[in-house]
């Protein structure tokens, strides 16, 4: 069934931030959001950075409208539940993304009315900011059983950015027990529950024209 969208100018909320935290990780043995990193569950690290932007409540998406269909289904669920002109999507397994990166993605997406995402390890993905008009395309992809995030991002209009070498820690993705062990060592060494990352350099645009 097609999704009927209100005109963008009628969306009262300028931005909405969502943390995708659903799904069972086979490699980790449980939902990643509940894994402990220092004194906090993994999901709380991203929530703390997002809440520091003062953009309103950050929603945590744990149950999707279309179950078992990956992150795109979580994005669709969030956008239907919380209409806004620009949506920022975070994942609980990237705890060190800075609030500065989050804000930059939302700003670029709002200015150009295009998807703005990050590149890590050669792949485009999260975090990403998307205009609300993207919802219909997400629905079409899910209807066609194209569940991969790259199906949404692999269009020329996508603006893609990369962290510079000094800020590579922001791209750290906790996918395995070994990744989690290393992250825990970093937290113990730092001795703080504050976000570890304060981005040093501007993001580098690797796809798209900002002019």
C-alpha positions as CSV (number, residue, x, y, z in Angstrom):
1,X,0.0,0.0,0.0
2,X,1.4,3.4,-0.9
3,X,2.4,5.8,1.9
4,X,0.7,9.2,1.6
5,X,3.0,11.9,2.7
6,X,1.9,15.4,3.9
7,X,3.6,18.3,2.1
8,X,7.0,19.1,3.6
9,X,6.0,22.6,4.5
10,X,3.1,21.2,6.7
11,X,5.5,19.2,8.9
12,X,5.6,21.2,12.1
13,X,8.7,19.5,13.6
14,X,11.9,20.5,11.9
15,X,14.0,17.6,13.0
16,X,13.7,14.2,14.7
17,X,16.4,11.9,16.0
18,X,16.0,8.2,16.1
19,X,18.2,5.4,17.5
20,X,17.7,2.1,15.7
21,X,18.0,-0.5,18.5
22,X,15.9,-3.5,17.5
23,X,17.0,-6.9,16.4
24,X,18.9,-9.8,17.9
25,X,22.7,-10.0,17.1
26,X,23.7,-13.5,16.4
27,X,27.4,-12.8,17.0
28,X,26.8,-11.0,20.2
29,X,24.1,-13.4,21.5
30,X,21.6,-10.6,22.5
31,X,20.3,-7.2,21.5
32,X,23.3,-5.0,21.1
33,X,21.4,-2.1,22.8
34,X,21.5,-3.9,26.1
35,X,25.2,-4.7,26.2
36,X,27.1,-2.9,28.9
37,X,29.9,-0.5,27.8
38,X,31.4,0.8,31.0
39,X,28.6,1.7,33.4
40,X,26.1,2.3,30.6
41,X,24.1,0.1,28.2
42,X,25.5,0.5,24.7
43,X,22.5,2.4,23.4
44,X,22.9,5.1,26.1
45,X,26.2,6.3,24.6
46,X,24.5,7.4,21.3
47,X,21.5,8.8,23.3
48,X,23.7,11.0,25.4
49,X,25.4,12.6,22.4
50,X,22.1,13.0,20.6
51,X,20.4,14.6,23.5
52,X,23.2,17.1,23.9
53,X,22.0,18.6,20.6
54,X,18.8,19.8,22.3
55,X,16.6,18.8,19.3
56,X,13.8,17.4,21.4
57,X,13.3,13.8,22.5
58,X,15.3,11.1,20.9
59,X,13.2,8.1,20.0
60,X,14.5,4.5,20.3
61,X,13.1,2.2,17.7
62,X,12.9,-1.4,19.0
63,X,9.9,-2.9,17.2
64,X,9.5,-2.4,13.4
65,X,6.3,-2.0,11.5
66,X,7.6,-4.7,9.2
67,X,9.5,-7.2,11.4
68,X,12.6,-8.9,10.2
69,X,13.3,-6.6,7.3
70,X,16.4,-4.8,8.6
71,X,17.2,-1.1,9.3
72,X,15.1,0.3,6.5
73,X,12.0,-1.1,8.3
74,X,13.1,0.7,11.4
75,X,13.5,3.9,9.5
76,X,10.1,3.6,8.0
77,X,8.6,2.9,11.4
78,X,10.2,5.9,13.0
79,X,9.3,8.3,10.1
80,X,5.7,7.3,10.2
81,X,5.5,7.6,14.0
82,X,7.3,11.0,14.2
83,X,6.8,13.2,11.1
84,X,9.5,15.8,10.8
85,X,11.2,17.7,8.0
86,X,14.6,16.0,8.6
87,X,15.3,12.7,10.3
88,X,18.6,11.7,11.8
89,X,19.2,7.9,12.2
90,X,21.8,6.5,14.6
91,X,22.6,2.9,15.4
92,X,23.3,1.6,18.9
93,X,26.5,-0.2,17.8
94,X,28.3,3.1,16.9
95,X,28.6,4.6,20.4
96,X,31.4,7.1,19.7
97,X,29.7,9.3,17.0
98,X,30.0,12.9,18.1
99,X,27.2,15.3,18.4
100,X,29.0,17.6,16.0
101,X,28.8,14.9,13.3
102,X,25.1,14.4,14.0
103,X,24.5,18.1,13.7
104,X,26.5,18.5,10.5
105,X,24.5,15.7,8.8
106,X,21.2,17.3,9.8
107,X,22.3,20.7,8.6
108,X,23.5,19.5,5.2
109,X,20.4,17.4,4.7
110,X,18.1,20.3,5.5
111,X,20.0,22.8,3.4
112,X,20.1,20.5,0.3
113,X,17.0,18.4,0.9
114,X,19.0,15.3,0.2
115,X,20.2,12.2,2.1
116,X,23.5,12.9,4.0
117,X,25.3,9.9,5.3
118,X,28.7,8.7,6.5
119,X,31.2,6.4,4.8
120,X,33.1,3.8,6.9
121,X,35.3,1.0,5.7
122,X,34.4,1.9,2.1
123,X,30.6,1.6,2.6
124,X,28.0,4.3,2.9
125,X,25.7,4.0,5.9
126,X,24.9,5.3,9.4
127,X,24.7,7.7,10.8
128,X,22.5,9.4,8.2
129,X,20.1,12.3,7.9
130,X,17.2,12.0,5.5
131,X,14.4,14.4,4.4
132,X,10.9,13.2,5.2
133,X,10.2,12.9,1.4
134,X,12.5,9.8,1.5
135,X,9.8,7.8,3.3
136,X,8.0,6.9,0.1
137,X,11.2,5.5,-1.5
138,X,11.9,3.5,1.6
139,X,8.4,2.0,1.5
140,X,8.9,1.1,-2.2
141,X,12.2,-0.6,-1.5
142,X,10.7,-2.6,1.3
143,X,7.7,-3.6,-0.9
144,X,10.3,-4.8,-3.5
145,X,12.1,-6.8,-0.7
146,X,15.2,-4.6,-1.2
147,X,16.2,-4.4,2.5
148,X,19.8,-3.3,2.3
149,X,20.6,0.3,3.4
150,X,22.8,0.6,0.3
151,X,19.7,0.2,-1.9
152,X,18.5,3.6,-0.4
153,X,21.9,5.3,-0.6
154,X,23.1,4.1,-4.0
155,X,21.7,7.1,-6.0
156,X,23.7,10.0,-7.3
157,X,21.9,12.6,-5.2
158,X,23.1,11.1,-1.9
159,X,25.7,13.2,-0.1
160,X,28.3,11.1,1.5
161,X,31.0,12.2,4.0
162,X,34.0,10.5,5.6
163,X,35.8,11.2,8.9
164,X,39.4,12.3,8.6
165,X,42.1,10.2,10.1
166,X,42.2,12.1,13.3
167,X,38.6,11.3,13.9
168,X,38.5,7.7,12.8
169,X,37.4,6.5,16.3
170,X,33.9,7.9,15.5
171,X,33.5,5.2,12.9
172,X,34.1,2.4,15.4
173,X,31.4,-0.2,15.0
174,X,30.8,-2.9,17.6
175,X,29.9,-6.0,15.7
176,X,31.7,-8.8,17.6
177,X,32.6,-9.7,21.1
178,X,36.2,-8.7,20.3
179,X,35.0,-5.2,19.2
180,X,33.2,-4.8,22.5
181,X,36.2,-5.9,24.5
182,X,38.4,-3.3,22.9
183,X,35.7,-0.6,23.5
184,X,35.5,-1.6,27.1
185,X,39.3,-1.3,27.5
186,X,39.1,2.2,26.0
187,X,36.4,3.2,28.5
188,X,38.3,1.8,31.5
189,X,41.5,3.6,30.4
190,X,39.7,6.9,30.0
191,X,37.9,6.5,33.3
192,X,34.9,8.5,32.2
193,X,31.3,8.0,31.1
194,X,31.3,11.2,29.1
195,X,31.5,10.8,25.3
196,X,35.0,10.1,24.3
197,X,35.0,11.8,21.0
198,X,35.1,15.5,20.2
199,X,35.7,15.7,16.5
200,X,38.9,17.5,15.5
201,X,38.6,18.0,11.7
202,X,35.8,18.9,9.3
203,X,34.0,16.0,7.5
204,X,35.3,15.2,4.0
205,X,32.7,15.0,1.2
206,X,33.4,11.9,-0.8
207,X,30.2,11.9,-3.0
208,X,27.9,14.6,-4.1
209,X,28.1,18.3,-5.0
210,X,27.5,20.8,-2.2
211,X,27.4,23.9,-4.4
